[in-house]
Amino acid sequence: MHNRKLEIIQRLMPQVPMEYQQSIDNAMITWWANIRRDGGLRLTNAGYEMMHDVLRLDSWELDLSDRPRPALTKKLILEMDRKLEWPYYLDFNPRKKKNRVVFFSSREAMLATLYGDLESFLKQLG
């Protein structure tokens, strides 16, 4: 997975405006929630802001507000880390009662929406 993260950063960094430029090493630390070599592609707030707000990459949102917070267990999050092939962002805001997953892959977003819940979608991925 580390190579995938590095590949993504190397492809995106030339598109980053000068005022947001940073070293690849710094981006590896600040963009990804899990910086371990085998960690998944979950984005931090900084990574999400870079991809969504600065670079304006296409993204798709799956609203999870109607699901209780316990449905988003650590096990489920680890499974997402292992199985999703593109960056994604988890946004939990208990004050606004808004939970969502933002996908940066139309395919993954479409499949998650069609399956209706993350558990079924992730099982389908094998």
N, C-alpha and C positions, 0 to 999 in steps of 0.2 A: 504494500500500500504506500510505503514511503516514496517509491519511485513514481507512483501516480500523483501524489501530492507535489512532488518536485516538478514533474512534467506540467502540471496545471499552473504552478507558479511561474515556471519559465515561459510558458506560452502567454500568460496574462501580463507579466511585468512590463513588456514593451508597450502595452496599451495603457498603462497606468500614467496619469498626468504627473508631471515633474514634482508638483508639490506633495504628492502622495507616494513618491518613489521610496523604496527601502531595499535593503539587501535581501537576497534570497533567503539567507539564514534567518533574518528577522521575520520575514513573511512566514517561514515554516513554523516559527514559534507563535506568532500572533494570529495567524489565520485559522489554525486548526485546533479544535478542542482537545484532541488527543495527539500529542506530538511524538508518541512512540513510533518506532519503525513499522509496527504492525497495526497501528491505530487507524481508525476509519476516517471518512471524509466529512465528519461533522464540523461545521464552521463555528468559530467564536463570533461574538458581536462584531469584532473588528474585521474578520473575514467576510461576514455577511455584508457589512457596510461597504467593504471594498468591491465585492462582486455585484451587489444590488444597487447601491447608491452612487458609487464612483464610476464603475465600469458599465453599469446599467445592462448587465447580462439578463437574458430572458429567464424568468423564474415563474414557478407555479406554486400556489398555496393550497394546502389541504387543511381545512379548518377542523380542529379537534375540540372546539369549545363545548360541544354537546357531550363529550366523553369525560368521565371523571378523571381527575389527575392520576389516581392509582393505576389507570389503564396504561399510562406511560411509565412502565416500570423500568428499572435499571436493566433488567434482562432484555426488554424490548429495545432499549436504546443500544445495548451491546450488539443485538442482532442487526440493527440498522447499520451500525458501524462495520459489521462483517460483510453484509450483503449488498449495500448500496454502492454503485459504481461511480456515482457522480456526487459532487458536493451537495450538502443539504444543511439546513439550519433549523434548529428546534427553538421555538419561541413560547415560553410559558409566562403568562402575566396574570397571576391570581387576582390582582386588584381589578383588572379590567375583565376578568373571567374570560380571557382569550388564550387559547392554546392552538398552536399551528405548527405545521412542518412546511418549510419552503424548500422546494426541490429546484435544482438547476439542471434537471433533465426532464424533457417533456415526456419521454417514455416512462420513466419511473413515476412521475406525477400522474400520468394517465392510468397506469396500472393500479396505483394505490387508490385512485378515485373509483375505478371500476370494481375493485374488490371491496370497497366500502370501509375497510378498516385495515390498520397497519399489520395486525397479526396475520390475517389471511393473505395479504399482499406479500409479506416476508416469507411465509410458508411456501408460497408459489415460487419464490426465487430459489428455493432449495436449500 
